[in-house]
């Protein structure tokens, strides 16, 4: 049975809008004053999907999420200077589970520290991350940096020559519904420049869980990262 674009496309728009209303601060669905608004059209949704999937692929292939986000920030001019910084939440502690200790290859009595951060480029929130790491596999200097500063974890441990192995990845939102590529675009679909409202983007776009290894393939950290809507806080492509 052919897919009805009208039914498959408009319902997710409403669902995305409702999600945004519920998840944005204050629940009023308003974007931040300095965030460019992407008009809600088929073309801009395709462009947003391509950008999200491209960044997702770059992160999956990268050695450092921090450096990949910094490159994204620089390319899309999210801030000047385009530097990613970590804001630590020191009020939260989550002990490593038995399964996480197994993945990190540590004994039950070996210390595993926890770090929760929000990564920003300027005032743009790019990701929220939980990080469990083995301090005994880092240098004294690295541990001092992590204990006393807001330096992003990926920058603090660069001397280890880290590599990432993602073991779980999930898209949390898509600008287009499943099967969109098999449905005809309705003649009534707004085009950029029409008086269409903005795309209502929820806070969370996609999430990754990954292990970090030293150059000698020794696991030293597990991260759980949720990537945020302000990654798209730049003007849509010019027409």
N, CA, C and O of each residue as an XYZ file, in Angstrom:
956
protein
N       0.859     -1.195      0.000
C       0.000      0.000      0.000
C       0.885      1.232      0.000
O       1.798      1.318      0.821
N       0.650      2.198     -0.897
C       1.497      3.400     -0.928
C       1.361      4.200      0.345
O       0.298      4.227      0.965
N       2.441      4.851      0.733
C       2.459      5.655      1.945
C       1.792      6.993      1.679
O       2.069      7.633      0.665
N       0.932      7.414      2.562
C       0.332      8.738      2.463
C       1.261      9.740      3.097
O       1.425      9.759      4.317
N       1.884     10.591      2.262
C       2.812     11.575      2.820
C       2.107     12.484      3.808
O       2.646     12.791      4.871
N       0.917     12.908      3.465
C       0.204     13.832      4.342
C       0.033     13.243      5.724
O       0.231     13.930      6.726
N      -0.337     11.962      5.785
C      -0.579     11.329      7.083
C       0.730     11.064      7.809
O       0.823     11.289      9.016
N       1.756     10.582      7.082
C       3.000     10.174      7.721
C       3.845     11.372      8.104
O       4.611     11.290      9.065
N       3.733     12.496      7.381
C       4.597     13.646      7.627
C       4.013     14.585      8.668
O       4.720     15.024      9.575
N       2.721     14.897      8.546
C       2.143     15.902      9.426
C       2.004     15.402     10.854
O       2.159     16.187     11.789
N       1.721     14.135     11.051
C       1.609     13.619     12.421
C       2.921     13.727     13.171
O       2.915     14.179     14.316
N       4.075     13.328     12.576
C       5.335     13.521     13.291
C       5.646     14.975     13.561
O       6.288     15.275     14.568
N       5.209     15.917     12.688
C       5.432     17.324     12.981
C       4.754     17.691     14.285
O       5.338     18.355     15.141
N       3.496     17.246     14.427
C       2.775     17.552     15.653
C       3.433     16.900     16.849
O       3.534     17.509     17.914
N       3.889     15.648     16.683
C       4.538     14.953     17.799
C       5.831     15.642     18.190
O       6.123     15.801     19.376
N       6.618     16.058     17.182
C       7.874     16.754     17.488
C       7.597     18.072     18.184
O       8.305     18.450     19.118
N       6.570     18.770     17.731
C       6.227     20.025     18.383
C       5.825     19.819     19.817
O       6.214     20.599     20.687
N       5.039     18.765     20.091
C       4.637     18.488     21.458
C       5.833     18.123     22.309
O       5.939     18.559     23.455
N       6.744     17.318     21.752
C       7.936     16.948     22.512
C       8.740     18.184     22.875
O       9.237     18.310     23.994
N       8.863     19.100     21.910
C       9.625     20.318     22.189
C       8.949     21.143     23.272
O       9.621     21.695     24.144
N       7.633     21.230     23.225
C       6.918     21.991     24.239
C       7.168     21.423     25.627
O       7.292     22.164     26.602
N       7.240     20.115     25.702
C       7.416     19.477     27.002
C       8.850     19.531     27.484
O       9.098     19.548     28.689
N       9.807     19.560     26.551
C      11.206     19.403     26.966
C      11.967     20.700     27.085
O      12.996     20.741     27.760
N      11.499     21.763     26.454
C      12.252     23.003     26.534
C      12.057     23.674     27.877
O      10.997     23.524     28.484
N      13.054     24.415     28.363
C      12.911     25.103     29.640
C      11.664     25.968     29.654
O      11.410     26.720     28.713
N      10.898     25.860     30.710
C       9.689     26.646     30.833
C       8.497     26.031     30.140
O       7.364     26.449     30.378
N       8.727     25.022     29.265
C       7.647     24.329     28.616
C       6.860     25.173     27.632
O       5.737     24.804     27.288
N       7.405     26.301     27.161
C       6.630     27.156     26.266
C       6.977     26.958     24.799
O       6.407     27.611     23.925
N       7.919     26.051     24.531
C       8.260     25.734     23.156
C       9.056     26.811     22.442
O       9.280     26.697     21.237
N       9.487     27.843     23.132
C      10.214     28.934     22.494
C      11.684     28.592     22.345
O      12.308     28.069     23.268
N      12.229     28.890     21.178
C      13.657     28.728     20.983
C      14.372     29.892     21.661
O      13.778     30.947     21.886
N      15.649     29.696     21.985
C      16.423     30.789     22.560
C      16.472     31.947     21.566
O      16.434     31.750     20.352
N      16.558     33.156     22.113
C      16.463     34.344     21.272
C      17.548     34.389     20.208
O      17.326     34.951     19.136
N      18.729     33.806     20.477
C      19.821     33.905     19.521
C      19.917     32.678     18.618
O      20.895     32.539     17.883
N      18.927     31.785     18.653
C      18.958     30.603     17.805
C      18.233     30.882     16.496
O      17.065     31.271     16.516
N      18.905     30.691     15.347
C      18.208     30.836     14.075
C      17.062     29.831     13.986
O      17.175     28.706     14.474
N      15.971     30.238     13.365
C      14.812     29.373     13.234
C      14.801     28.753     11.840
O      14.855     29.463     10.836
N      14.730     27.429     11.787
C      14.653     26.729     10.511
C      13.183     26.615     10.127
O      12.416     25.991     10.859
N      12.759     27.199      8.998
C      11.346     27.114      8.620
C      10.931     25.666      8.381
O      11.693     24.871      7.830
N       9.728     25.339      8.797
C       9.247     23.964      8.716
C       8.796     23.658      7.291
O       7.661     23.949      6.912
N       9.696     23.067      6.510
C       9.380     22.648      5.146
C      10.056     21.315      4.890
O      10.946     20.897      5.631
N       9.623     20.660      3.835
C      10.228     19.386      3.478
C      11.715     19.536      3.232
O      12.506     18.722      3.708
N      12.111     20.579      2.486
C      13.525     20.758      2.142
C      14.375     20.977      3.390
O      15.425     20.351      3.536
N      13.937     21.856      4.293
C      14.759     22.100      5.475
C      14.800     20.880      6.380
O      15.797     20.664      7.070
N      13.745     20.078      6.396
C      13.789     18.839      7.184
C      14.785     17.845      6.590
O      15.491     17.161      7.330
N      14.847     17.759      5.267
C      15.858     16.903      4.633
C      17.260     17.410      4.967
O      18.154     16.619      5.268
N      17.450     18.722      4.915
C      18.761     19.294      5.238
C      19.131     19.028      6.689
O      20.273     18.677      6.984
N      18.172     19.193      7.599
C      18.454     18.927      9.008
C      18.795     17.456      9.223
O      19.707     17.135      9.985
N      18.071     16.568      8.561
C      18.353     15.140      8.684
C      19.756     14.812      8.184
O      20.476     14.037      8.813
N      20.147     15.403      7.048
C      21.481     15.158      6.507
C      22.561     15.646      7.466
O      23.575     14.973      7.652
N      22.351     16.809      8.076
C      23.334     17.345      9.018
C      23.459     16.451     10.250
O      24.568     16.140     10.685
N      22.327     16.040     10.806
C      22.358     15.199     12.001
C      23.037     13.868     11.711
O      23.878     13.409     12.485
N      22.668     13.249     10.589
C      23.260     11.961     10.259
C      24.745     12.098      9.932
O      25.535     11.206     10.241
N      25.127     13.218      9.304
C      26.542     13.427      9.009
C      27.367     13.579     10.276
O      28.447     12.998     10.390
N      26.861     14.361     11.233
C      27.577     14.515     12.502
C      27.613     13.194     13.259
O      28.632     12.840     13.852
N      26.510     12.473     13.240
C      26.472     11.172     13.899
C      27.554     10.250     13.334
O      28.259      9.581     14.090
N      27.684     10.216     12.010
C      28.701      9.371     11.376
C      30.111      9.841     11.739
O      30.989      9.017     11.993
N      30.334     11.158     11.764
C      31.652     11.680     12.130
C      32.025     11.272     13.556
O      33.162     10.878     13.816
N      31.071     11.368     14.469
C      31.340     10.997     15.859
C      31.616      9.500     15.994
O      32.497      9.091     16.751
N      30.862      8.693     15.261
C      31.075      7.246     15.322
C      32.453      6.856     14.795
O      33.025      5.854     15.223
N      32.980      7.643     13.875
C      34.280      7.327     13.270
C      35.448      8.024     13.954
O      36.600      7.788     13.588
N      35.179      8.872     14.936
C      36.239      9.720     15.479
C      36.959      9.064     16.648
O      36.448      8.139     17.279
N      38.152      9.563     16.918
C      38.914      9.158     18.094
C      38.528      9.978     19.315
O      38.690      9.521     20.446
N      38.020     11.181     19.095
C      37.687     12.083     20.191
C      36.405     12.828     19.866
O      36.348     13.585     18.898
N      35.364     12.610     20.685
C      34.115     13.337     20.488
C      34.334     14.833     20.692
O      33.746     15.647     19.979
N      35.171     15.200     21.655
C      35.424     16.616     21.932
C      36.001     17.323     20.713
O      35.540     18.406     20.352
N      37.001     16.727     20.077
C      37.619     17.359     18.923
C      36.675     17.395     17.727
O      36.700     18.343     16.942
N      35.844     16.366     17.586
C      34.859     16.360     16.505
C      33.826     17.462     16.712
O      33.439     18.136     15.758
N      33.376     17.648     17.957
C      32.425     18.723     18.256
C      33.063     20.089     18.053
O      32.403     21.030     17.613
N      34.338     20.196     18.372
C      35.027     21.467     18.175
C      35.124     21.805     16.688
O      34.993     22.966     16.301
N      35.354     20.792     15.862
C      35.391     21.016     14.413
C      34.008     21.433     13.901
O      33.902     22.301     13.034
N      32.958     20.820     14.432
C      31.589     21.190     14.065
C      31.305     22.643     14.466
O      30.726     23.412     13.698
N      31.715     22.993     15.657
C      31.519     24.351     16.158
C      32.236     25.366     15.269
O      31.693     26.430     14.970
N      33.447     25.035     14.853
C      34.226     25.935     14.003
C      33.595     26.051     12.609
O      33.467     27.152     12.073
N      33.205     24.925     12.031
C      32.635     24.919     10.683
C      31.341     25.722     10.617
O      31.098     26.448      9.653
N      30.509     25.583     11.659
C      29.193     26.230     11.643
C      29.146     27.519     12.465
O      28.079     28.092     12.684
N      30.323     27.965     12.916
C      30.466     29.276     13.564
C      29.481     29.441     14.732
O      28.758     30.432     14.835
N      29.487     28.454     15.578
C      28.600     28.507     16.740
C      29.110     29.471     17.801
O      28.328     29.961     18.617
N      30.403     29.748     17.802
C      30.975     30.663     18.795
C      32.325     31.147     18.296
O      32.936     30.534     17.421
N      32.776     32.242     18.856
C      34.092     32.787     18.544
C      34.781     33.138     19.865
O      34.367     34.082     20.538
N      35.833     32.389     20.248
C      36.471     31.320     19.496
C      35.657     30.020     19.553
O      34.869     29.831     20.480
N      35.839     29.127     18.576
C      35.070     27.877     18.528
C      35.683     26.795     19.419
O      36.147     25.763     18.935
N      35.674     27.048     20.709
C      36.306     26.142     21.667
C      35.250     25.436     22.498
O      34.319     26.068     22.995
N      35.392     24.141     22.647
C      34.461     23.354     23.463
C      34.975     23.305     24.896
O      36.133     22.967     25.143
N      34.106     23.643     25.824
C      34.459     23.610     27.248
C      33.454     22.742     27.985
O      32.312     22.585     27.555
N      33.898     22.180     29.105
C      33.048     21.293     29.905
C      32.574     22.011     31.153
O      33.367     22.649     31.845
N      31.299     21.914     31.441
C      30.735     22.404     32.697
C      30.413     21.188     33.560
O      29.530     20.396     33.231
N      31.129     21.052     34.652
C      30.988     19.870     35.504
C      29.809     20.007     36.454
O      29.516     21.090     36.963
N      29.143     18.886     36.678
C      28.135     18.794     37.735
C      28.745     17.923     38.828
O      28.765     16.697     38.723
N      29.242     18.573     39.877
C      29.946     17.843     40.940
C      28.994     17.310     42.016
O      29.437     16.744     43.015
N      27.694     17.492     41.808
C      26.722     17.046     42.812
C      26.237     15.619     42.553
O      25.511     15.052     43.370
N      26.636     15.036     41.420
C      26.124     13.718     41.025
C      27.237     12.684     41.073
O      28.364     12.941     40.650
N      26.899     11.505     41.598
C      27.845     10.383     41.578
C      27.081      9.120     41.207
O      26.035      8.832     41.788
N      27.600      8.365     40.241
C      26.964      7.126     39.808
C      28.029      6.034     39.802
O      28.835      5.963     38.874
N      28.042      5.182     40.824
C      29.039      4.110     40.853
C      28.945      3.222     39.614
O      27.858      2.990     39.085
N      30.080      2.737     39.167
C      30.105      1.836     38.018
C      29.395      0.537     38.358
O      29.554      0.002     39.455
N      28.621      0.038     37.425
C      27.935     -1.235     37.612
C      28.906     -2.388     37.376
O      30.017     -2.193     36.884
N      28.469     -3.584     37.735
C      29.291     -4.768     37.492
C      29.552     -4.947     35.997
O      30.647     -5.343     35.600
N      28.551     -4.657     35.173
C      28.716     -4.782     33.736
C      29.727     -3.759     33.205
O      30.522     -4.080     32.321
N      29.703     -2.555     33.726
C      30.675     -1.547     33.299
C      32.084     -1.929     33.735
O      33.036     -1.739     32.978
N      32.226     -2.460     34.936
C      33.543     -2.923     35.389
C      34.056     -4.056     34.499
O      35.254     -4.164     34.236
N      33.135     -4.891     34.046
C      33.554     -5.979     33.153
C      34.078     -5.400     31.841
O      35.103     -5.845     31.326
N      33.362     -4.395     31.295
C      33.810     -3.799     30.037
C      35.138     -3.063     30.212
O      35.977     -3.062     29.312
N      35.325     -2.433     31.385
C      36.564     -1.702     31.648
C      37.699     -2.619     32.091
O      38.846     -2.189     32.202
N      37.374     -3.877     32.342
C      38.367     -4.884     32.751
C      39.060     -4.474     34.040
O      40.289     -4.479     34.124
N      38.259     -4.116     35.052
C      38.800     -3.746     36.357
C      38.210     -4.663     37.430
O      37.094     -5.164     37.297
N      38.976     -4.867     38.479
C      38.518     -5.689     39.600
C      37.482     -4.937     40.424
O      37.340     -3.719     40.307
N      36.775     -5.666     41.243
C      35.703     -5.071     42.054
C      36.220     -3.994     42.998
O      35.489     -3.060     43.330
N      37.479     -4.113     43.436
C      38.006     -3.156     44.410
C      38.857     -2.051     43.766
O      39.417     -1.217     44.477
N      38.959     -2.037     42.440
C      39.757     -1.005     41.778
C      38.917      0.261     41.617
O      37.769      0.178     41.181
N      39.462      1.431     41.961
C      38.686      2.673     41.862
C      38.248      2.984     40.433
O      39.033      2.880     39.490
N      36.983      3.368     40.293
C      36.443      3.891     39.047
C      35.736      5.198     39.401
O      34.816      5.201     40.219
N      36.153      6.293     38.799
C      35.582      7.593     39.113
C      34.476      7.943     38.114
O      34.413      7.414     37.005
N      33.614      8.853     38.553
C      32.484      9.285     37.723
C      32.563     10.789     37.496
O      32.927     11.547     38.395
N      32.220     11.204     36.299
C      32.245     12.627     35.931
C      31.051     12.924     35.025
O      30.904     12.304     33.971
N      30.206     13.860     35.425
C      29.093     14.299     34.567
C      29.382     15.705     34.065
O      29.677     16.608     34.848
N      29.295     15.882     32.748
C      29.603     17.183     32.169
C      28.576     17.561     31.114
O      27.892     16.714     30.541
N      28.495     18.854     30.881
C      27.789     19.399     29.730
C      28.832     20.122     28.880
O      29.555     20.986     29.376
N      28.905     19.768     27.612
C      29.882     20.377     26.721
C      29.238     21.534     25.967
O      28.195     21.384     25.330
N      29.887     22.691     26.058
C      29.389     23.909     25.427
C      30.401     24.422     24.421
O      31.609     24.246     24.577
N      29.876     25.063     23.377
C      30.690     25.893     22.496
C      30.103     27.285     22.620
O      29.003     27.539     22.129
N      30.822     28.192     23.271
C      30.222     29.460     23.643
C      29.069     29.203     24.590
O      29.241     28.553     25.621
N      27.872     29.718     24.243
C      26.709     29.472     25.080
C      25.808     28.376     24.519
O      24.671     28.221     24.964
N      26.312     27.606     23.535
C      25.525     26.555     22.903
C      25.830     25.208     23.565
O      26.979     24.765     23.590
N      24.796     24.567     24.098
C      24.941     23.248     24.703
C      24.987     22.200     23.595
O      24.023     22.044     22.845
N      26.102     21.484     23.492
C      26.287     20.496     22.430
C      25.971     19.080     22.880
O      25.373     18.310     22.129
N      26.366     18.730     24.097
C      26.106     17.370     24.565
C      26.127     17.317     26.085
O      26.719     18.164     26.753
N      25.467     16.302     26.604
C      25.528     15.970     28.028
C      26.115     14.565     28.129
O      25.712     13.664     27.394
N      27.064     14.383     29.040
C      27.791     13.115     29.072
C      28.047     12.648     30.498
O      28.387     13.434     31.382
N      27.873     11.354     30.691
C      28.312     10.664     31.903
C      29.564      9.880     31.545
O      29.635      9.244     30.493
N      30.552      9.934     32.435
C      31.851      9.330     32.138
C      32.348      8.574     33.362
O      32.490      9.142     34.445
N      32.609      7.284     33.171
C      33.235      6.462     34.211
C      34.662      6.172     33.740
O      34.855      5.662     32.637
N      35.654      6.491     34.562
C      37.024      6.280     34.110
C      37.871      5.686     35.229
O      37.564      5.819     36.413
N      38.957      5.020     34.805
C      39.861      4.332     35.735
C      41.052      5.248     35.986
O      41.916      5.367     35.117
N      41.128      5.902     37.149
C      42.223      6.863     37.380
C      43.597      6.211     37.361
O      44.586      6.861     37.022
N      43.670      4.933     37.723
C      44.950      4.243     37.730
C      45.540      4.042     36.350
O      46.711      3.683     36.231
N      44.752      4.264     35.296
C      45.247      4.113     33.928
C      45.541      5.458     33.268
O      45.877      5.523     32.086
N      45.409      6.539     34.058
C      45.761      7.870     33.587
C      47.035      8.328     34.296
O      47.433      7.741     35.302
N      47.665      9.365     33.778
C      48.831      9.922     34.444
C      48.389     10.779     35.634
O      47.223     11.155     35.750
N      49.349     11.077     36.509
C      49.054     11.948     37.651
C      48.559     13.305     37.170
O      47.616     13.862     37.731
N      49.198     13.838     36.128
C      48.800     15.133     35.601
C      47.381     15.129     35.042
O      46.628     16.084     35.234
N      47.023     14.058     34.357
C      45.667     13.949     33.816
C      44.636     13.936     34.937
O      43.614     14.618     34.858
N      44.904     13.166     35.971
C      43.974     13.104     37.102
C      43.838     14.456     37.795
O      42.749     14.836     38.224
N      44.951     15.178     37.901
C      44.889     16.501     38.518
C      44.026     17.450     37.685
O      43.238     18.223     38.230
N      44.180     17.387     36.376
C      43.369     18.230     35.486
C      41.896     17.901     35.641
O      41.068     18.805     35.744
N      41.556     16.608     35.658
C      40.158     16.192     35.755
C      39.565     16.528     37.125
O      38.378     16.835     37.236
N      40.398     16.467     38.161
C      39.904     16.741     39.512
C      39.709     18.233     39.776
O      38.835     18.620     40.552
N      40.519     19.065     39.135
C      40.551     20.468     39.544
C      40.097     21.458     38.478
O      40.001     22.653     38.761
N      39.812     20.993     37.256
C      39.417     21.918     36.191
C      38.192     21.385     35.451
O      37.752     20.256     35.664
N      37.654     22.243     34.566
C      36.526     21.859     33.719
C      36.980     21.429     32.323
O      36.188     21.458     31.382
N      38.235     21.035     32.182
C      38.761     20.592     30.892
C      37.974     19.388     30.386
O      37.775     18.435     31.139
N      37.518     19.402     29.127
C      36.836     18.220     28.591
C      37.714     16.982     28.705
O      38.931     17.056     28.532
N      37.093     15.847     28.995
C      37.839     14.605     29.217
C      38.705     14.264     28.013
O      39.861     13.872     28.169
N      38.142     14.412     26.798
C      38.900     14.046     25.604
C      40.181     14.828     25.444
O      41.177     14.292     24.958
N      40.173     16.095     25.846
C      41.398     16.903     25.761
C      42.379     16.523     26.859
O      43.590     16.524     26.639
N      41.864     16.199     28.035
C      42.741     15.880     29.160
C      43.555     14.612     28.917
O      44.661     14.479     29.439
N      43.015     13.677     28.127
C      43.674     12.375     27.976
C      44.299     12.189     26.598
O      44.593     11.057     26.213
N      44.507     13.256     25.852
C      45.020     13.135     24.482
C      46.366     12.419     24.420
O      46.663     11.733     23.443
N      47.177     12.578     25.463
C      48.509     11.951     25.433
C      48.435     10.429     25.431
O      49.419      9.765     25.105
N      47.287      9.870     25.788
C      47.140      8.406     25.764
C      46.927      7.878     24.349
O      46.918      6.666     24.133
N      46.755      8.784     23.384
C      46.449      8.349     22.021
C      45.153      7.569     21.968
O      45.120      6.477     21.401
N      44.081      8.099     22.546
C      42.858      7.304     22.723
C      42.141      6.980     21.420
O      42.193      7.733     20.448
N      41.478      5.845     21.435
C      40.552      5.465     20.375
C      39.217      5.124     21.026
O      39.153      4.768     22.203
N      38.149      5.242     20.233
C      36.794      4.984     20.726
C      36.220      3.744     20.066
O      36.464      3.480     18.889
N      35.466      3.000     20.826
C      34.696      1.880     20.286
C      33.255      2.050     20.758
O      32.946      1.802     21.924
N      32.381      2.470     19.859
C      30.975      2.677     20.206
C      30.263      1.333     20.238
O      30.338      0.561     19.283
N      29.572      1.056     21.342
C      28.848     -0.218     21.428
C      27.336     -0.033     21.436
O      26.596     -1.017     21.437
N      26.869      1.204     21.441
C      25.433      1.464     21.339
C      25.236      2.870     20.776
O      25.900      3.819     21.191
N      24.323      2.984     19.835
C      23.994      4.291     19.248
C      22.502      4.283     18.937
O      21.957      3.284     18.468
N      21.856      5.408     19.205
C      20.402      5.476     19.025
C      20.000      6.877     18.588
O      20.406      7.868     19.194
N      19.197      6.950     17.525
C      18.614      8.229     17.126
C      17.400      8.488     18.015
O      16.521      7.634     18.136
N      17.353      9.658     18.632
C      16.256     10.005     19.529
C      15.194     10.865     18.842
O      14.065     10.967     19.320
N      15.562     11.475     17.728
C      14.610     12.296     16.970
C      15.054     12.350     15.522
O      16.246     12.401     15.220
N      14.075     12.338     14.634
C      14.354     12.514     13.219
C      13.442     13.601     12.669
O      12.260     13.641     13.010
N      13.969     14.487     11.820
C      13.118     15.513     11.230
C      12.046     14.948     10.306
O      11.055     15.622     10.025
N      12.237     13.704      9.827
C      11.305     13.092      8.890
C      10.841     11.736      9.418
O      11.582     11.071     10.142
N       9.629     11.320      9.067
C       9.111     10.044      9.553
C       9.716      8.863      8.804
O      10.273      9.035      7.720
N       9.609      7.664      9.375
C      10.039      6.459      8.676
C       9.281      6.340      7.352
O       8.075      6.579      7.288
N      10.000      5.971      6.313
C       9.384      5.780      5.005
C       9.192      7.044      4.205
O       8.524      7.029      3.171
N       9.774      8.152      4.672
C       9.565      9.420      3.962
C      10.034      9.372      2.520
O       9.465     10.025      1.646
N      11.099      8.577      2.276
C      11.680      8.560      0.931
C      10.790      7.828     -0.078
O      11.024      7.921     -1.283
N       9.774      7.101      0.399
C       8.867      6.374     -0.495
C       7.534      7.085     -0.666
O       6.630      6.560     -1.316
N       7.404      8.265     -0.094
C       6.136      8.984     -0.158
C       6.273     10.220     -1.032
O       7.312     10.880     -1.003
N       5.250     10.547     -1.807
C       5.315     11.765     -2.618
C       5.250     13.006     -1.750
O       4.555     13.034     -0.735
N       5.978     14.031     -2.158
C       5.926     15.305     -1.455
C       4.614     15.998     -1.825
O       4.342     16.193     -3.010
N       3.801     16.372     -0.849
C       2.526     17.011     -1.176
C       2.727     18.378     -1.803
O       3.660     19.105     -1.463
N       1.841     18.712     -2.720
C       1.943     20.011     -3.386
C       1.810     21.149     -2.398
O       2.294     22.253     -2.645
N       1.148     20.880     -1.267
C       0.925     21.929     -0.275
C       2.069     22.078      0.703
O       2.022     22.929      1.591
N       3.120     21.241      0.547
C       4.243     21.333      1.468
C       4.884     22.702      1.373
O       5.222     23.135      0.272
N       5.067     23.412      2.504
C       5.666     24.749      2.436
C       7.098     24.688      1.939
O       7.792     23.688      2.129
N       7.526     25.741      1.315
C       8.907     25.845      0.841
C       9.581     26.957      1.612
O       8.903     27.854      2.114
N      10.932     26.923      1.723
C      11.621     27.989      2.440
C      11.223     29.352      1.886
O      11.175     29.547      0.671
N      10.939     30.287      2.778
C      10.500     31.600      2.381
C       9.018     31.790      2.591
O       8.546     32.921      2.709
N       8.251     30.663      2.641
C       6.843     30.764      2.978
C       6.709     31.105      4.457
O       7.683     31.078      5.209
N       5.504     31.420      4.847
C       5.280     31.781      6.247
C       5.049     30.530      7.087
O       4.095     30.464      7.862
N       5.924     29.542      6.932
C       5.831     28.340      7.754
C       6.455     28.619      9.113
O       7.413     29.386      9.215
N       5.917     27.999     10.151
C       6.518     28.128     11.463
C       7.845     27.392     11.506
O       8.173     26.666     10.568
N       8.622     27.561     12.579
C       9.914     26.875     12.684
C       9.742     25.404     13.011
O       8.740     24.993     13.596
N      10.727     24.627     12.626
C      10.764     23.229     13.048
C      10.956     23.201     14.562
O      11.864     23.848     15.084
N      10.124     22.470     15.252
C      10.239     22.350     16.698
C      11.151     21.161     17.014
O      10.759     20.006     16.849
N      12.336     21.449     17.456
C      13.352     20.424     17.681
C      13.426     20.104     19.171
O      13.609     21.020     19.972
N      13.291     18.850     19.571
C      13.427     18.498     20.988
C      14.869     18.626     21.447
O      15.785     18.750     20.633
N      15.058     18.594     22.750
C      16.405     18.782     23.302
C      17.396     17.740     22.795
O      18.494     18.095     22.368
N      17.028     16.458     22.834
C      17.959     15.366     22.553
C      17.812     14.885     21.115
O      16.705     14.583     20.669
N      18.926     14.814     20.390
C      18.918     14.368     18.995
C      19.309     12.900     18.862
O      18.600     12.127     18.218
N      20.432     12.510     19.466
C      20.873     11.109     19.404
C      21.814     10.848     20.566
O      22.313     11.779     21.197
N      22.052      9.567     20.842
C      22.919      9.206     21.963
C      23.899      8.118     21.562
O      23.625      7.299     20.685
N      25.051      8.130     22.226
C      26.091      7.127     22.016
C      26.566      6.594     23.365
O      26.588      7.316     24.363
N      26.941      5.328     23.374
C      27.679      4.745     24.495
C      28.942      4.139     23.909
O      28.888      3.401     22.925
N      30.084      4.456     24.520
C      31.352      4.046     23.928
C      32.379      3.748     25.006
O      32.296      4.241     26.131
N      33.353      2.924     24.627
C      34.540      2.676     25.442
C      35.714      3.423     24.833
O      35.846      3.508     23.612
N      36.570      3.965     25.702
C      37.808      4.597     25.259
C      38.982      3.703     25.634
O      39.043      3.156     26.736
N      39.920      3.566     24.684
C      41.088      2.716     24.876
C      42.361      3.541     24.732
O      42.395      4.532     24.002
N      43.412      3.115     25.443
C      44.732      3.702     25.241
C      45.290      3.207     23.913
O      44.713      2.331     23.268
N      46.424      3.785     23.516
C      47.070      3.334     22.282
C      47.420      1.859     22.339
O      47.532      1.207     21.301
N      47.595      1.322     23.551
C      47.879     -0.097     23.718
C      46.639     -0.953     23.866
O      46.735     -2.113     24.264
N      45.452     -0.392     23.547
C      44.157     -1.081     23.584
C      43.756     -1.512     24.990
O      43.156     -2.570     25.177
N      44.092     -0.689     25.970
C      43.639     -0.920     27.340
C      42.439     -0.009     27.590
O      42.565      1.206     27.443
N      41.275     -0.557     27.965
C      40.115      0.302     28.211
C      40.328      1.144     29.467
O      40.792      0.642     30.491
N      39.985      2.427     29.377
C      40.162      3.278     30.561
C      38.957      4.164     30.848
O      38.936      4.855     31.866
N      37.948      4.158     29.968
C      36.788      5.009     30.210
C      35.581      4.476     29.456
O      35.706      3.919     28.366
N      34.398      4.658     30.064
C      33.134      4.418     29.372
C      32.325      5.700     29.424
O      32.223      6.337     30.472
N      31.751      6.077     28.291
C      30.975      7.316     28.227
C      29.574      7.040     27.708
O      29.362      6.161     26.872
N      28.622      7.812     28.223
C      27.247      7.818     27.725
C      26.923      9.256     27.368
O      26.863     10.115     28.248
N      26.714      9.528     26.087
C      26.598     10.894     25.588
C      25.237     11.099     24.918
O      24.775     10.254     24.151
N      24.610     12.230     25.220
C      23.358     12.616     24.565
C      23.602     13.953     23.870
O      23.920     14.950     24.518
N      23.452     13.964     22.554
C      23.760     15.143     21.754
C      22.512     16.013     21.595
O      21.404     15.512     21.401
N      22.723     17.337     21.682
C      21.639     18.275     21.921
C      21.280     19.117     20.693
O      22.058     19.229     19.745
N      20.070     19.711     20.738
C      19.501     20.439     19.608
C      20.299     21.689     19.235
O      20.240     22.126     18.086
N      21.045     22.275     20.181
C      21.785     23.486     19.830
C      22.967     23.213     18.908
O      23.653     24.147     18.494
N      23.213     21.955     18.582
C      24.130     21.641     17.490
C      23.634     22.227     16.172
O      24.421     22.453     15.253
N      22.327     22.474     16.082
C      21.728     23.049     14.878
C      21.444     24.540     15.031
O      20.654     25.101     14.272
N      22.079     25.180     16.000
C      21.818     26.596     16.262
C      22.619     27.492     15.332
O      23.430     28.301     15.782
N      22.390     27.344     14.045
C      23.004     28.194     13.028
C      22.003     28.334     11.893
O      21.069     27.537     11.808
N      22.166     29.322     11.019
C      21.174     29.542      9.965
C      21.107     28.357      9.005
O      22.125     27.715      8.748
N      19.924     28.061      8.472
C      19.817     27.016      7.450
C      20.574     27.425      6.206
O      20.894     28.603      6.046
N      20.875     26.475      5.308
C      21.643     26.811      4.098
C      20.966     27.925      3.301
O      19.739     27.965      3.200
N      21.764     28.825      2.739
C      21.177     29.928      1.967
C      20.533     29.416      0.680
O      20.929     28.384      0.137
N      19.537     30.156      0.208
C      18.847     29.773     -1.032
C      19.400     30.591     -2.201
O      18.955     30.425     -3.337
